[in-house]
Amino acid sequence: MTHRPKIAFIGAGSTVFTRNIAGDILQRPALANAEIALMDIDPQRLEESEIVVSKLARTLGVAARITTHSDQRSALDGADFVVVSFQIGGYEPCTVTDFEVPKKYGLRQTIADTLGIGGIMRGLRTVPHLWSICADMEQCCPNAIMLQYVNPMAINTWAIAAKYPNIRQVGLCHSVQGTAWELARDLDIPVEEIRYRAAGINHMAFYLEFEHRQKDGSWRNLYPDLLRGYREGRFPKPSHWNPRCPNKVRYEMLARLGHFVTESSEHFAEYTPYFIKRDRPDLIEKFEIPLDEYPKRCIEQVARWKEQAKAWREASEITVEASHEYASQIVNSVVTGEPSVIYGNVPNRGYIPQLPQGCAVEVPTLVDANGLQPTVVTGIPPQLIALMRTNINVQELTVQALLTQNREHVFHAAMLDPHTAAELDLDQIWQMTEDLIAAHGDWLPSWLSRPAAAGLAA
């Protein structure tokens, strides 16, 4: 790529995230003159992001071009990469609705952005907006690569590939590299001395290998150390990320499955039927499961943001730090041809033969001037595949509801969700889903306002 690379940020009003990704990009020599096109529908948040990214460029002394756009097609015009990061409906009203309506039925959640009834609703209101980006990309930048950071990641990736198969896309998450850092910290081993291979679906990928480099150059399996530390009560150590969220659920699943999952315990507790039960408060206490965790984080983030936005407005320079996100690595590899390997969420085209074709899988992915080249992973233990399938069922029915505008599939997705089915009977599931659709109103596609077929909803 010989021209100035253009990176469009759709949802650039997520200023902290935009600052992290833009900062990563502008620190790379080959990308220092990139065009950063910031787009958001909120003019105040867009202005804040422009201030931050412009100050980043000045701090780094680079000749980047920063533009702002309220029109999506304008931002996408001629883009080489499209970074997507938005939350449809925000914390208020939509996240609050996703938590409060199920509570009336005794269904408690922790994060509710990926699976479960909260993840289903989030997918229903998010995918149509991602499709609109894809439609504009086909017209404005058909060869661009979409770097998609929106949850529910697996539902989104699957739905994009199903309707817009020619869009080059990858769903990006920091759970694989983030969890490796957490486990290295538990083991008191520098993360640079650890190598791993992981595969699965987003938020339910597992480390198939997790090894420590020895002084003689050989590699030692670290799973016995992790299991021994858990059984002796030394692991998990207090969470570096959030003291409310220790890793007890994931270590327990390691003891049961033989492999460590790559997304947090607070997430994993609601992907399975084992940990959150309204008549078992002892389980909540034993595994220290943080119910209603995501709303708490949202409230804390809003409070922090007000102070951070003021500080950034007043600062003459912005501190430049490197994040653990993959976006700049991908952009750099495509632009320069320098190969790198990331963990990407992509439609399954035989990359994990044990999982259904078309579903979204998370696998090691080679990136170079040819773009994204996912690798094939075989021989995943059957117990891990079986657990993934319980989540894939929910993802598939949600995607099918969106593709076919079949309202009944939303209810089918809810009844097959492991946590929901463990807590509620069918009448409760149907009525709760109806209540959520009604409460979300215009945030959801209009076809959802049609009444359910006779005999399906109570």
N, C-alpha and C positions, 0 to 999 in steps of 0.2 A: 504494500500500500504506500504509494508515493505522495498522495495528497495529505492535507491536514485532516487527521481522523476526527469525525464528528460523533460525539456521544450524547444522545438525548436522554434526559432524566424525566420520566413521566411519573408524577407524584413527587416532584422535587421539593415540595413543602415539608416533607419529612426531613427537616434540616440537619439533624444530627447524623442520620444515615447518609444523606447527600454529602455532607462534609467529609465523612469517613471515606466514601467511595471516590469522590472527586480528589480528595487529598492523596489517596493511594495512586490514582491515575497520574496526577501532576508531578508526583515524585519520581516517576519513571522517565528517564531521559528521552526515550523515543516518543513519549506522549506529552512532553512538556508544552508543545504548541497546539495541543488539541483544542477543538471547539467543544465547549460544554454548553449544551442547550437545555436550559431549565424550564420545565413546564409544570404548572399547577393551576387549579381552579380557584385557589384561595390567594388573592393578591397580596395580603399581608405576609403569609408564610413564604410566598414566592420571593417577595422583596427581601425577607430575612435570609433566605438561602442565597440569593444573589450577593448580598453583603458578605456573607461568610465565605463563599467560594472565591469571590474577587479578592478578599483579604488573604485567603490561602495562596492564591496565585502571586500576589505581591510579596508575601512572606517568602515564598520559594524563589522569587525572581524569575518567573517563567512567562513566556509570551502567549499564554493561553487566551483564547477568545471566549468570553462569557456572554451568553445571550439569554433573554427571558421571553417566555411565551405563555399566553393564556389560551392559545389555540393549539390543539394537539397536532394537527397536520403540519402546521408551521414548524413546530419543534422537530417533527420526524423527517421533514423534507431533506433528503440526501444523507440521512444518518447512516453511520456504519455500525453503530451499536445502540441498543435501546435498553436503558436500565429502568425497570418498572418497580416502584415501591409506593403503594398506596393502601389505604384501608377504607373500603366503602362503608359509609355509615359511622365510622369513627367509634370512639369509646361511647359517646352519647350521640344518638340513642341506641345504636345497634348492639354493641357489646353488652351494654346493660340489659337489653332485652334478651339476648342469648343466655344470660345467667338468671335473670329474675323470673322469667316465665317457667323454665324447668323447675326452679326451686318450689314453685307452688304444687308441684307433683312429687316433691321429695327427691328430685334428681339434682345432685350437686356435681359441680365441675371444678376443674382447676384452671385451665387455660382456654379451652373451648374454641380454638382457632384452626384446628386441623382435622379432627374427627369428631365423633359424637354429634349430638343434635346441634351444638354450637358451630361445629365445623361444617355441617351440612348447610345450615343457614348462611354462613359466611361464604361458602362456595356459590350458593344460588345468587347472592347479590354481587359477587365479585366477577365471576366468569363472563357475564355479558359485557362488562367494561374491558376486560382483557381481549375479548373478541373484537371490540371496536378498535382497539389498538392494532390488532392484527389486520383488520380490514384497511385501516389507514396505511399500515406498513406495506401492504401489497401495492398500494398506489404511490407511496412517497419514498419508500426505501426497501424494495423487495429483497435485496440481498443482505440486509442488516441482520445482526444476531441479537435476539431478545435475551437479556439477562434478567430473569424474572425472580424477584425477591418477595413475592406476595403469598400469603397463606390463604386458604389451604393449598400448599404447594403441589401435592400429588393430584388433587382434583383439578387444579388449574392447568398443570402440565398435560394431563390426559385430555382435558376438554379442548385445549388449544390445538393439540396434534390431531384430534378427531375432526375438527371443523376447518382448521387451516394447516393442513399437513405440509405445505411448502414453506411455512415460516420457520426459519432457523431459530431454535429456542433452546434454552437450558434453564432449569429451575435451580436456584442457588440458595444454600443454607450453610450455616457455620457449625452445624452439630457434629460432623465427623471430626474436623480439626479441633473444635472446642473441647469435645469429650476426651480426645487424646491428650490434650493439655491437662485436663482435670485428673486423668488417671496417672499421668506422669507425676503430677503433684502429690497424689496419694502415695505413690511408690518412691518418692524422693529421687527420681531419675530425670535428668535433663531431657526434655521432649525431643531434642535434636538427636538423642541416642536411641530413639524408639522408631521402629517402622511398623506399619500396619497395612492390612488389606481389608476393606469393608465393602459390603454390598447389601442391597435390600430395597426397601421403599423409603421415601422421605420420613424421617422421625422413627422409622423402624428398620433401619439398616443395622447390621451387626458386624463387629470386628471378627472376621474369619481367622485372622492372624494378628497377634499383638506381641511384638518381640523386642528384646533389648540387645543392642550390639555389644559384644564382649571384647575384651582387650586383644584377643587373638583373631578378631575379625569374624568370629562365628556369631550366630544369633540364638538367643535363649527365649523360650516361650514364657511370657509373663502371666499367663492365666493362673498357674498354681500359686503364684505370689498374691494375686488379687483375691483368690478364693480363701487362702490361708488368712490374709489380713482381715477379711470380712468375718470369717468364723471366729477369729480371736478378738473381734471387737475393735480392731485398730482402724478399719475402713468402714464407711467413708469418713474422711476427715471433714470438719466443718466446711460448708460451701464457701468458696471464694466469691462466687457470683451473688449469692443471696442466702443469708443465714436462715431464712424461713424454709429453704428447700434443700435439705440434705439428700444424698443419693441412695437412700436405703432401698427404695423400690428397685432400682436397677441392679444393685448388688444382689438382692434376693432373686431376681430373675437370672442373673449370672449363675447363682447356685443351682437353679432349677433347669436352665437351658444349656449351660456350659459356654455361653458366649455373652459378651457385653453389648448392650444396645447403645446406639449413638445419640439418642435424644434424652432429655432430662427426665428425672423421676416424676416431676410434677406433670409432665406430658404423659409419660408412659402409664401412670396410674389410671388415666381416663381412656386409654386405648384398649384396656383389658378389663375383664369382669371381676378381678380378684381383690382389689384394694379399697375401692370406695363403695361402702355399703351402709345404708342409713341405719340398719339395725346392728351394725358392728363398729361402734365408736372406738373399740379397742384397736381395730386395724388402722384407723386414722391416726391414733396416738402412737402405735408401735412403729409405723413406717413414716411418721411425721409428714403426712400428706397435707399440703397447703391448699385447702379448699378456697375457692374464690380468689386465687392468686393473681390472675390476670387483671381483674378490676383494681386490685390493690396497686399493682405495678403502674397501671394507667394513671391513677390518681397521683402517685409519687412522681411519675414522669412529667405530668402536667405542671406540678409544683416546681420541679427542677428546671423545666424548660423556661419558665418565666424569668428565673434568675440567669439562666445560661444565655437566653436571647439578649437580655440587657447587657450582659458582660461582653458578648460578641459585638454588639452594636458600638459599644464604647471603646473596644480594643483597637489599637492601631495595627496589630498583627494577630494572626490566629496560630496557635500552637499546632505544628504538623506532627502527626503520629501515624504509624502504620497500623492498619487494622488486620484482622484475620480473614477478611472476605476475599473471595476468589475473583471478583470482577476485574480488577486491574491486571491480574495475572492473565486472564483470558484475553483482554484487549491487547496487552503487550505481546502475547504469543501470536495472535493473528496478525498484528501490524508488522512485527519484526521477523516472524518465522521461528523465533526461539521457542523450542518445545517446552511444554510444562504439563503437569498432570493435576487435575482437579477432581473433586467428587461432584458430579452433576446429576440432576434429575432430568431424565429424558424419556420419551415414549419407548416402551419395550419392543424393540425389533429384533428379538432373539438374544438380547444382551444378558438376560437371566432366563434361560430356557424353561426353568421350573415354574415361572410365573406367566400369567396370561399375556398374550400379544396385545400391545397397545396400552397396557397400564403403565403408569409412571414408575420407573425404577431409578434407584440411586446407585451409580457405578463409577469406578475410576474412568476418567475421560481424558484422553490425550488432546491437547490443543496446540495447533501450530498454524502456519499460513493457510492450511486447508480448512481450518475451522475446528469444529468439535467432532471428535472421533471416539465414541464410547467403546469400552472394551467388554468382552464377553466374560461372564463369571459363571462357572458351573460348580456343581458339587456342594451347594449350600446345604447344611444339615436339614433333614426333613421337618424337624420340630420348629425351626425358624421359618421355613417356607409356610408351614401350616398357620403359624401365628400371623404372618404377613397377609395371608389370604383373608383372614377375618376382617382386616381393615380394608383390603382391596374390594371386598363385597360392597362396603358402604360407599367407597369412592366410585365404583362403577355405576351403582344405581343413581347416585347424584349426578354423574356425568350424563347418564341416559335420560334422566329427567330434563336436563338442560337441552340436550340435543333434540329430543323428540317432543318437548313441551308436554310431557306426560306427567301430570300432577301426582298421580298415584305412586310414581316411583320415589317421590320424596318421602312418602310414608313407608314405603318398602325399605328405603335406606335407613330410616330411623329404627324400624323394627329389627334390622339386622346389625345395628351397632352393638358391640359387645357390652359396653357399660350400660347403655340405655335398657337393653333387653334383660340385663341382670337385675335391674331395679324396678321396672314398670311392666304392667300387663299390657295386652294389645289395645284395650280401650283407652288406657291412659296415654299410651304412645300416640295413638291417632288424635286424641283430643289435644294433647300438648302440642303436636305439630300444627294442628289447625290454629291453635292460639298463637303460636309463633308467627305463622304466615299472616294472620290478621294484625298482630302487633307491629310487624315490620312494614306492612302497608306498601307504600310506593318505593321503598328501598329494594323490593323484590321485583322480578319480571312480572308484567301485567297478567300473563297467562296463569300465574299462580292464584289469582283472585277468583278463578272459576271454582265453583263448589265441587267437592269430591264426588266420585261416582256413587250411586246409591248402593248401600250395603258395605261400603269400604270405611267410611268414617262414622264414628258414633255420634 
